[in-house]
Amino acid sequence: SSGINAEWPLRPGVTFFISLFVTPVVMHWAWSNKGWASYHSRYLMNTGVLDFAGSCVVHVSGGIMALVGAYVVGPRKGRFVGERSNVRMPRQNVTYAALGAFFMWAGFYALNMGTIQNFDGDGVNALGKIAINTTICATTSAIAVTVLTLYNEKHMEPYSVVNGICTGLAGSSAGCATMTTEGALVTGILCGAMYFLLSWMLCSFGIDDVTDVAPIHLGGGMVGIISAAFFTTRPFYKIAVLDSGALTPCGAFYVCDGLGWRLFVANLLFLLAVAAWSLVAGLALFLPLRIMSLLRVDKITEDAGLDFISGAALGVELKRFN
């Protein structure tokens, strides 16, 4: 959720709170040997949740925190006029945005592939599958966003394509090691569609998410955790989590001793639990800060622009104001 508070006055404090009190709790639930939703303990539906690299643990929790933050802070001045009509605000260099997305893409290979628990034998073979599924999710999500944007706005929107890539990456994390290639293809398309839908919904409700953090992470994370529950196969699951038990689960689209629907229910319940925890934590963090007027910059700074005040783009801003 750092994208939503990129230039807030208390960004370090907000990031510290989320890193210390929000994400670790969810990580313990899913990945600790004693977590109530962990596939190690299998307390939840006798399968535990399957969130291999964190579509729900990382992205859903961060996306909901970002959504709550954007709602509590309120829109920027001039963002919505009249009946919440969408006014496009000036943006930064699209080349830098695309470059940052490709850096993130490279980082996701390290994240997803580095989560594998064994780097010999079948684990080495799994690395290739993880890389392929990660790539497919990102590319198909970007293509889906491009098609939807062209249909809706009749022109290309580079920022939406970049965000589509990021959404697909977020959605790839849950099942990148366990789902089939076809499952990754469907996951990517659904991620792009979910990003497009959520971005439109936020504008319709007058919520100003400056960099579309919530549609990217919340949308991609939700699709990812549910897709993992549908497209996971038993052989890939055994390799990914080093499971050698007799009751290894699989996705709902496959037959494996009736455990497919159990994995779906487990992932769905975990998604709801993470959403509830993140919502409560977000309100507990942002509402007091809003009451104390610590979330927004002052009106003079907002009118002048944060880039001008901070000096990050002083030359450009001076020309504009002169």
Phi, psi and chi 1 to 4 in degrees:
 res  aa     phi    psi   chi1   chi2   chi3   chi4
   1 SER       -    8.3   61.4      -      -      -
   2 SER   -65.0  -26.5   60.1      -      -      -
   3 GLY   -63.0  -33.3      -      -      -      -
   4 ILE   -73.7  -24.2 -163.0   67.3      -      -
   5 ASN  -114.9   32.1   65.0   79.0      -      -
   6 ALA   -56.6  -37.3      -      -      -      -
   7 GLU  -125.3   25.6  -67.8 -174.2  -21.4      -
   8 TRP   -73.2  153.3  -73.6   -1.4      -      -
   9 PRO   -59.3  -34.7  -22.3   32.0      -      -
  10 LEU  -109.5   34.4  -68.6  179.9      -      -
  11 ARG   -55.4  -47.6 -178.5 -166.7  175.8 -170.5
  12 PRO   -58.7  -40.1  -24.2   35.2      -      -
  13 GLY   -67.4  -40.2      -      -      -      -
  14 VAL   -64.2  -46.1  170.8      -      -      -
  15 THR   -62.0  -39.9  -56.4      -      -      -
  16 PHE   -62.9  -43.3  177.3   79.6      -      -
  17 PHE   -62.0  -47.1  177.9   88.9      -      -
  18 ILE   -64.3  -42.7  -64.4  172.5      -      -
  19 SER   -69.5  -27.1  -58.4      -      -      -
  20 LEU   -95.2  -35.5 -171.7   62.5      -      -
  21 PHE  -115.3  -21.4  -63.8  106.9      -      -
  22 VAL  -100.4  -64.3 -178.1      -      -      -
  23 THR   -62.5  -43.4  -52.6      -      -      -
  24 PRO   -58.9  -34.3  -25.2   35.5      -      -
  25 VAL   -63.4  -46.6  172.7      -      -      -
  26 VAL   -67.6  -37.8 -179.6      -      -      -
  27 MET   -61.2  -40.4  -69.2  173.4   64.5      -
  28 HIS   -63.8  -42.1  176.1   79.9      -      -
  29 TRP   -55.9  -44.4  -69.3   -9.8      -      -
  30 ALA   -92.9  -33.4      -      -      -      -
  31 TRP  -116.1  -12.4  -66.0  -25.8      -      -
  32 SER   -75.2  149.9  169.6      -      -      -
  33 ASN   -61.1  -24.6  -69.9  -25.3      -      -
  34 LYS  -107.0    7.2  -61.8 -179.5 -179.9  179.2
  35 GLY   -67.5  143.2      -      -      -      -
  36 TRP   -67.2  -22.3   64.0  -91.8      -      -
  37 ALA  -108.9    4.5      -      -      -      -
  38 SER   -70.4  144.8  171.2      -      -      -
  39 TYR   -73.4  -11.3   53.8   74.2      -      -
  40 HIS   -73.9  -45.5  -63.4  -67.9      -      -
  41 SER   -83.7  -34.2   62.9      -      -      -
  42 ARG    59.2   32.7  -60.3 -155.7  174.2 -173.9
  43 TYR   -68.5  -34.3  -65.1  141.4      -      -
  44 LEU   -86.9  108.9 -177.0   61.4      -      -
  45 MET    58.5   22.2  -57.9  -58.8  -60.7      -
  46 ASN    62.2   12.9  -69.6  -33.2      -      -
  47 THR  -127.4  -33.1   62.4      -      -      -
  48 GLY    77.5  169.2      -      -      -      -
  49 VAL   -83.4  147.1   66.1      -      -      -
  50 LEU  -109.0  100.2  173.8   59.3      -      -
  51 ASP  -134.8   79.9 -170.2    8.4      -      -
  52 PHE   -54.9  -54.8 -179.9   72.3      -      -
  53 ALA  -120.7    9.8      -      -      -      -
  54 GLY   108.0   29.5      -      -      -      -
  55 SER   -56.0  -41.2  -76.3      -      -      -
  56 CYS   -91.5  -46.9 -168.5      -      -      -
  57 VAL   -57.5  -45.8  169.9      -      -      -
  58 VAL   -93.3  -52.6  177.1      -      -      -
  59 HIS   -83.9  -41.4  -61.8  -72.7      -      -
  60 VAL   -66.0  -44.9  169.7      -      -      -
  61 SER   -62.2  -45.8   61.7      -      -      -
  62 GLY   -66.7  -37.9      -      -      -      -
  63 GLY   -64.9  -39.2      -      -      -      -
  64 ILE   -70.8  -39.4  -70.2 -178.4      -      -
  65 MET   -59.4  -41.6  -68.5  -69.8  -66.4      -
  66 ALA   -64.1  -41.7      -      -      -      -
  67 LEU   -63.0  -45.7  178.4   60.7      -      -
  68 VAL   -62.3  -42.8  174.0      -      -      -
  69 GLY   -61.8  -43.7      -      -      -      -
  70 ALA   -64.3  -38.8      -      -      -      -
  71 TYR   -67.6  -44.5  176.1   77.7      -      -
  72 VAL   -69.3  -40.8  173.3      -      -      -
  73 VAL   -66.8  -39.9  171.1      -      -      -
  74 GLY    92.5  164.9      -      -      -      -
  75 PRO   -73.2  157.5   26.1  -33.6      -      -
  76 ARG   -67.2  157.0  -70.2  163.5  -69.2  173.0
  77 LYS   -61.8  125.3 -176.4  177.8  179.9 -179.8
  78 GLY    85.8    2.2      -      -      -      -
  79 ARG   -71.9  -41.2  179.4   66.9  172.7   86.6
  80 PHE  -125.3  129.3  -60.4  105.7      -      -
  81 VAL  -124.4  138.9  179.5      -      -      -
  82 GLY    66.9 -129.4      -      -      -      -
  83 GLU   -81.0   56.9  -66.6  -63.4  -37.1      -
  84 ARG    55.8   32.6  -68.2  177.5  177.0  171.8
  85 SER   -65.7  140.5   58.4      -      -      -
  86 ASN   -80.6  114.3 -175.2   10.7      -      -
  87 VAL  -106.1  118.9  178.5      -      -      -
  88 ARG   -71.5  128.3  -68.8 -166.4  178.8  -84.0
  89 MET   -92.3  156.2  -54.0  -67.7  -75.9      -
  90 PRO   -57.3  140.8  -22.8   32.7      -      -
  91 ARG  -120.4  167.9  -63.5 -177.0  176.9 -177.4
  92 GLN   -85.0 -172.0  -61.0  -67.6  -17.2      -
  93 ASN   -64.9  121.3 -167.5  -47.8      -      -
  94 VAL   -67.4  -28.3   66.5      -      -      -
  95 THR   -63.7  -43.7  -56.0      -      -      -
  96 TYR   -64.9  -38.5  -69.5  160.5      -      -
  97 ALA   -62.2  -44.2      -      -      -      -
  98 ALA   -66.0  -39.8      -      -      -      -
  99 LEU   -62.3  -41.7 -177.3   61.6      -      -
 100 GLY   -63.1  -38.3      -      -      -      -
 101 ALA   -64.7  -38.9      -      -      -      -
 102 PHE   -70.7  -33.6  -77.5  115.2      -      -
 103 PHE   -62.0  -43.0  -77.2  149.8      -      -
 104 MET   -63.5  -39.1 -178.7 -179.6  -67.8      -
 105 TRP   -58.5  -47.6 -165.4  -23.6      -      -
 106 ALA   -61.5  -38.8      -      -      -      -
 107 GLY   -64.7  -32.0      -      -      -      -
 108 PHE   -68.8  -27.8  -98.4   84.1      -      -
 109 TYR   -62.8  -42.3  -71.9  123.4      -      -
 110 ALA   -66.3  -41.0      -      -      -      -
 111 LEU   -64.6  -55.2  169.9   66.1      -      -
 112 ASN   -68.6  -45.6  -70.9   -9.9      -      -
 113 MET   -71.5  -32.7  -64.5  169.3   68.1      -
 114 GLY   -73.5  -10.2      -      -      -      -
 115 THR   -81.0  -16.8  -53.2      -      -      -
 116 ILE   -59.2  143.8 -161.6   73.6      -      -
 117 GLN   -95.1   -7.7  -61.5 -175.7   42.6      -
 118 ASN  -140.7  133.5   59.1  -42.0      -      -
 119 PHE  -111.7   34.3  -72.5   92.6      -      -
 120 ASP  -142.1  158.1   57.8   -4.6      -      -
 121 GLY    62.0 -125.5      -      -      -      -
 122 ASP   -64.9  -27.6  -68.7  -25.9      -      -
 123 GLY   -61.8  -37.6      -      -      -      -
 124 VAL   -64.6  -42.2  174.2      -      -      -
 125 ASN   -64.2  -32.9  -63.0  -31.0      -      -
 126 ALA   -67.1  -28.0      -      -      -      -
 127 LEU   -60.0  -40.7  -65.6  177.6      -      -
 128 GLY   -63.4  -42.6      -      -      -      -
 129 LYS   -62.8  -41.0  168.4  165.4  -76.4  -65.0
 130 ILE   -61.3  -44.7  -66.0  172.1      -      -
 131 ALA   -63.5  -42.6      -      -      -      -
 132 ILE   -64.9  -47.4  -69.1  172.2      -      -
 133 ASN   -63.9  -38.6  -75.0  -14.0      -      -
 134 THR   -61.6  -43.9  -58.0      -      -      -
 135 THR   -65.1  -44.3  -55.7      -      -      -
 136 ILE   -62.4  -44.5  -69.7  174.7      -      -
 137 CYS   -59.7  -45.4  -77.9      -      -      -
 138 ALA   -66.2  -45.9      -      -      -      -
 139 THR   -69.6  -44.7   52.0      -      -      -
 140 THR   -68.6  -32.6   52.5      -      -      -
 141 SER   -64.5  -44.1  177.3      -      -      -
 142 ALA   -62.6  -40.5      -      -      -      -
 143 ILE   -64.6  -43.0  -67.6  171.4      -      -
 144 ALA   -61.9  -44.0      -      -      -      -
 145 VAL   -63.8  -40.1  171.6      -      -      -
 146 THR   -61.1  -46.0  -58.7      -      -      -
 147 VAL   -63.9  -45.7  171.2      -      -      -
 148 LEU   -65.2  -39.2  -69.2  170.8      -      -
 149 THR   -67.3  -42.2  -56.4      -      -      -
 150 LEU   -61.6  -40.0  -77.9  171.9      -      -
 151 TYR   -68.0  -39.7  176.8   79.6      -      -
 152 ASN   -83.5  -40.1 -174.0   62.5      -      -
 153 GLU  -110.5   -5.8  -58.6 -173.7   16.4      -
 154 LYS    65.8   17.5  -48.7  -55.2  178.3 -174.6
 155 HIS  -158.2  163.8   64.7   83.7      -      -
 156 MET   -74.7  145.9  -78.0  -75.7  -66.6      -
 157 GLU  -128.8   98.0  176.7   54.3   60.7      -
 158 PRO   -56.8  -37.8  -22.8   32.7      -      -
 159 TYR   -64.0  -36.6  -70.2   98.9      -      -
 160 SER   -66.7  -38.0  -64.3      -      -      -
 161 VAL   -64.1  -44.0  177.5      -      -      -
 162 VAL   -60.1  -44.6  168.9      -      -      -
 163 ASN   -66.5  -31.3  -71.9  -16.4      -      -
 164 GLY   -63.6  -38.9      -      -      -      -
 165 ILE   -60.0  -48.4  -67.1  173.3      -      -
 166 CYS   -63.3  -36.6  -62.4      -      -      -
 167 THR   -65.0  -42.9  -51.2      -      -      -
 168 GLY   -62.6  -37.6      -      -      -      -
 169 LEU   -64.3  -42.6  -67.7  171.1      -      -
 170 ALA   -62.4  -38.5      -      -      -      -
 171 GLY   -74.4  -19.8      -      -      -      -
 172 SER   -75.0  -23.2   71.4      -      -      -
 173 SER   -64.8  -37.5  -65.8      -      -      -
 174 ALA   -65.8  -43.8      -      -      -      -
 175 GLY  -121.4   18.5      -      -      -      -
 176 CYS   -60.9  -29.5   58.8      -      -      -
 177 ALA   -95.1  -11.6      -      -      -      -
 178 THR  -120.8  -18.0   60.6      -      -      -
 179 MET   -91.1  161.9   72.4  170.5   83.4      -
 180 THR   -76.6  167.5   60.3      -      -      -
 181 THR   -63.0  -39.3  -56.3      -      -      -
 182 GLU   -63.5  -38.5  -63.9   81.5    1.6      -
 183 GLY   -63.1  -38.5      -      -      -      -
 184 ALA   -64.7  -37.2      -      -      -      -
 185 LEU   -62.6  -48.6  177.5   68.1      -      -
 186 VAL   -64.4  -40.4  174.9      -      -      -
 187 THR   -59.9  -44.5  -61.2      -      -      -
 188 GLY   -62.3  -43.7      -      -      -      -
 189 ILE   -62.4  -43.7  -65.6  172.8      -      -
 190 LEU   -66.3  -34.7  -67.1  177.1      -      -
 191 CYS   -61.9  -45.7  -78.1      -      -      -
 192 GLY   -61.5  -43.3      -      -      -      -
 193 ALA   -64.8  -40.2      -      -      -      -
 194 MET   -66.3  -40.4 -178.3   63.5   75.7      -
 195 TYR   -60.0  -47.7  163.5   77.9      -      -
 196 PHE   -59.4  -43.9 -175.0   84.8      -      -
 197 LEU   -65.5  -48.3  175.2   63.1      -      -
 198 LEU   -66.8  -38.3  -69.9 -177.8      -      -
 199 SER   -61.9  -41.9 -178.2      -      -      -
 200 TRP   -66.7  -40.1  172.5   80.8      -      -
 201 MET   -65.2  -40.5  -72.1 -179.4   62.7      -
 202 LEU   -62.4  -42.2  -69.1 -171.7      -      -
 203 CYS   -64.4  -38.9  -69.9      -      -      -
 204 SER   -64.0  -33.1  -60.7      -      -      -
 205 PHE   -93.1    4.8  -74.1  103.8      -      -
 206 GLY    73.4   28.0      -      -      -      -
 207 ILE  -100.3  122.4  -60.6  175.7      -      -
 208 ASP   -97.0   92.7 -177.1   16.7      -      -
 209 ASP   -95.3  101.7 -172.6  -17.5      -      -
 210 VAL   -55.9  -46.5  178.0      -      -      -
 211 THR  -112.3   19.0   55.9      -      -      -
 212 ASP    56.5   42.4  -90.8   -9.7      -      -
 213 VAL   -64.9  -45.2  175.3      -      -      -
 214 ALA   -64.7  -48.4      -      -      -      -
 215 PRO   -59.7  -36.1  -27.0   35.4      -      -
 216 ILE   -68.7  -58.4  -68.6  171.2      -      -
 217 HIS   -81.7  -43.8  -65.9  -80.8      -      -
 218 LEU   -68.5  -46.5  177.8   57.1      -      -
 219 GLY   -63.1  -50.1      -      -      -      -
 220 GLY   -64.6  -38.8      -      -      -      -
 221 GLY   -66.3  -41.8      -      -      -      -
 222 MET   -64.0  -46.5  -71.5 -167.4  -58.2      -
 223 VAL   -62.3  -41.0  170.7      -      -      -
 224 GLY   -63.3  -46.6      -      -      -      -
 225 ILE   -69.1  -33.8 -168.0   68.4      -      -
 226 ILE   -76.5  -39.3  -62.9  -58.7      -      -
 227 SER   -63.0  -38.0  -67.4      -      -      -
 228 ALA   -60.0  -32.5      -      -      -      -
 229 ALA   -76.5  -13.3      -      -      -      -
 230 PHE  -102.6  -37.7  -82.0  100.6      -      -
 231 PHE  -106.9    4.3  -61.0  112.4      -      -
 232 THR   -72.4  136.3  -71.9      -      -      -
 233 THR  -108.4  151.0   61.3      -      -      -
 234 ARG   -61.8  -45.2  176.7  173.8  -83.6 -179.1
 235 PRO   -60.3  -42.6  -23.8   34.4      -      -
 236 PHE   -67.5  -35.9  -64.6  150.3      -      -
 237 TYR   -62.0  -44.1 -176.5   95.4      -      -
 238 LYS   -60.0  -39.5  -72.2 -176.2  176.5 -178.2
 239 ILE   -71.7  -42.0  -63.4  172.3      -      -
 240 ALA   -66.6  -41.2      -      -      -      -
 241 VAL  -111.7   11.4  -56.1      -      -      -
 242 LEU    55.4   44.5  -64.0  179.4      -      -
 243 ASP   -94.4  125.2 -179.8   68.2      -      -
 244 SER  -120.0   14.2   58.7      -      -      -
 245 GLY   -76.6  168.0      -      -      -      -
 246 ALA   -79.4  -21.9      -      -      -      -
 247 LEU  -108.1   54.2  -64.3  177.5      -      -
 248 THR   -73.4  126.2  -58.6      -      -      -
 249 PRO   -78.4  170.7   29.7  -35.1      -      -
 250 CYS  -147.5 -180.0   67.7      -      -      -
 251 GLY   -72.4  163.2      -      -      -      -
 252 ALA   -67.0  -19.3      -      -      -      -
 253 PHE   -81.7   -1.9  -76.0  157.2      -      -
 254 TYR  -123.1  157.9  -56.3   95.2      -      -
 255 VAL  -100.0  118.1  178.5      -      -      -
 256 CYS  -149.4   73.6   54.5      -      -      -
 257 ASP    59.5   31.2  -55.6  -39.1      -      -
 258 GLY    73.6   13.3      -      -      -      -
 259 LEU   -90.2   -8.0  -65.5  177.3      -      -
 260 GLY   -61.5  -48.3      -      -      -      -
 261 TRP   -68.9  -27.9   69.8  -89.5      -      -
 262 ARG   -65.3  -41.7  -72.8  179.3  177.3  -90.4
 263 LEU   -64.9  -38.2 -177.2   60.6      -      -
 264 PHE   -63.1  -46.5  168.2   73.3      -      -
 265 VAL   -63.5  -40.9  173.6      -      -      -
 266 ALA   -61.5  -46.0      -      -      -      -
 267 ASN   -65.5  -38.3  -81.3   21.2      -      -
 268 LEU   -66.2  -44.9  179.6   60.5      -      -
 269 LEU   -63.5  -39.7  -69.3  175.3      -      -
 270 PHE   -65.5  -40.4 -177.5   70.6      -      -
 271 LEU   -58.6  -45.2  170.8   61.6      -      -
 272 LEU   -65.5  -39.3  -64.3  175.4      -      -
 273 ALA   -65.5  -43.3      -      -      -      -
 274 VAL   -64.8  -41.0  170.9      -      -      -
 275 ALA   -62.7  -43.8      -      -      -      -
 276 ALA   -65.1  -45.6      -      -      -      -
 277 TRP   -62.5  -44.5  167.5 -109.5      -      -
 278 SER   -67.1  -36.8  -57.7      -      -      -
 279 LEU   -63.8  -47.5  176.7   62.3      -      -
 280 VAL   -63.2  -44.8  171.6      -      -      -
 281 ALA   -63.9  -39.3      -      -      -      -
 282 GLY   -64.1  -44.4      -      -      -      -
 283 LEU   -65.7  -39.4  -67.9  174.1      -      -
 284 ALA   -64.4  -28.7      -      -      -      -
 285 LEU   -85.4  -49.6  171.1   63.5      -      -
 286 PHE   -84.3  -33.7  -66.6  120.0      -      -
 287 LEU   -63.4  -47.0  -74.6  179.4      -      -
 288 PRO   -60.8  -37.2  -24.6   35.3      -      -
 289 LEU   -65.9  -35.8  -67.5  177.5      -      -
 290 ARG   -68.4  -41.9  177.9  177.9  178.5  176.7
 291 ILE   -60.3  -36.9  -66.1  172.5      -      -
 292 MET   -86.4    6.8  -66.7 -176.7  -72.5      -
 293 SER    56.3   44.0  -59.3      -      -      -
 294 LEU  -111.2    3.7  -65.2  175.3      -      -
 295 LEU   -92.7  -41.2  -79.9 -177.6      -      -
 296 ARG  -100.0  151.4  -64.9 -173.1   73.1  104.1
 297 VAL   -74.3  167.6  -63.6      -      -      -
 298 ASP   -71.3  166.2   57.5   78.5      -      -
 299 LYS   -63.8  -36.1  -67.3 -176.8  178.5 -179.9
 300 ILE   -63.2  -45.0  -64.4  176.7      -      -
 301 THR   -64.6  -41.2  -59.0      -      -      -
 302 GLU   -65.5  -40.4 -174.3  171.5   -1.6      -
 303 ASP   -67.2  -40.6  -70.7  -21.9      -      -
 304 ALA   -73.6  -34.2      -      -      -      -
 305 GLY   105.6  135.6      -      -      -      -
 306 LEU   -64.7  -33.3  -73.1  167.0      -      -
 307 ASP   -63.2  -40.9  -75.2  -21.7      -      -
 308 PHE   -66.9  -44.8  175.6   75.8      -      -
 309 ILE   -67.3  -41.9  -62.9  -61.0      -      -
 310 SER   -77.8  -18.2   65.1      -      -      -
 311 GLY    84.8    7.2      -      -      -      -
 312 ALA   -67.6  -31.8      -      -      -      -
 313 ALA  -135.1   52.4      -      -      -      -
 314 LEU   -61.0  -44.0 -175.0   58.0      -      -
 315 GLY   -62.9  -45.1      -      -      -      -
 316 VAL   -63.9  -45.5  175.4      -      -      -
 317 GLU   -67.6  -36.9  -64.8  -66.4  -19.0      -
 318 LEU   -62.1  -40.7  -80.1  175.4      -      -
 319 LYS   -62.7  -40.4  -69.4 -179.9 -178.9  178.5
 320 ARG   -65.6  -41.6 -177.7  159.6   70.2   97.7
 321 PHE   -83.0  -20.3  -80.8   96.4      -      -
 322 ASN   -79.6      -  -73.9  -22.1      -      -
